Amino acid sequence: MQANEGEQTDKKHTDRVNRLRKLIIALLVFVVAVPICVSIILAIAYDRMRSDLDNALSDLEWYHNHYQERILTVDEDTTMVTEPEIVTEDTPQVSDREPGPEETFVDDDIRRVYLTFDDGPSIYTNEILDILAQYNVKATFFVVGKEESEYREVYDRIVDEGHTIGMHSYSHKYGEIYSSLDDFQVDMHKLQTFIYENTGVWTNLYRFPGGSSNTVSDVDMAVLIDYLNKSGITYYDWNVSCGDADTGKTVDEIVTNVVSGVSKYSNSVVLMHDAQDKHTTVEALPQIIEQIQQMDATVIVPITEDTLPVQHIKNK
């Protein structure tokens, strides 16, 4: 009887020792495993960051090799890539205040009208340029990327005749450019480089497809706007629309939309389209110009560094 009790006592003691041993082993495994896992996670994160940095430096080298006059420098202490400020007559300035669309940037009583054309070049761009030349008027063209040979000279003509050229996305495919910040960046820089290669102008003007207030972007528009601001790029929306985005508009309707809209503001950015299905806009252009020129103290001018941006979503 006593022997049995002794055996039971020894067994309980052995079980407690075994449990304690297992607990100690588990603690040791935990203490060793956690730092290893953390180290692996940090190593993966570091590798990704290093890969991103290598890609950025590779892009930097490409720009350095192709555009010597816009040499980028790398701050060795912070590994931050910066671009020296290049101030020219064509360099747009982003206003740090939040004006209303009716304000005029300069201190005078002149009404300024900025005729802007989106989506070109098209089969009608040369006709538009001919009309503008006839009336000695300069406009602004927010263009897309078109590789066809017949359009190559059109980009150049826009610039050569004194008009302003800006970006309106390379592909104009909402599902692509608005799917992520990376896709937006790639598309924009592709167009910026394309325009430079065709015209020699490194434009810092941008108009979002659908405007900054569009509701189709998968990315918060504030994120894209912040990116443009940090990149020194000014984006322009509009406060007057000719209405040609809707099919079936007549010449008279387009003229009325523009003239009545312009009369409301001292700083009017007019939205029109340069596209294959918008010849009615081309037909309306002479009347638009003539009626605006008949307004008192009113001039039609291209967007420049002194132009107050009309923006549906204000800069922060």
Summary of the structure (lengths in Angstrom):
residues: 316
radius of gyration: 30.6
end to end distance: 87.8
largest distance: 122.5
contacts: 884
relative contact order: 0.14
helix: 47%
strand: 12%
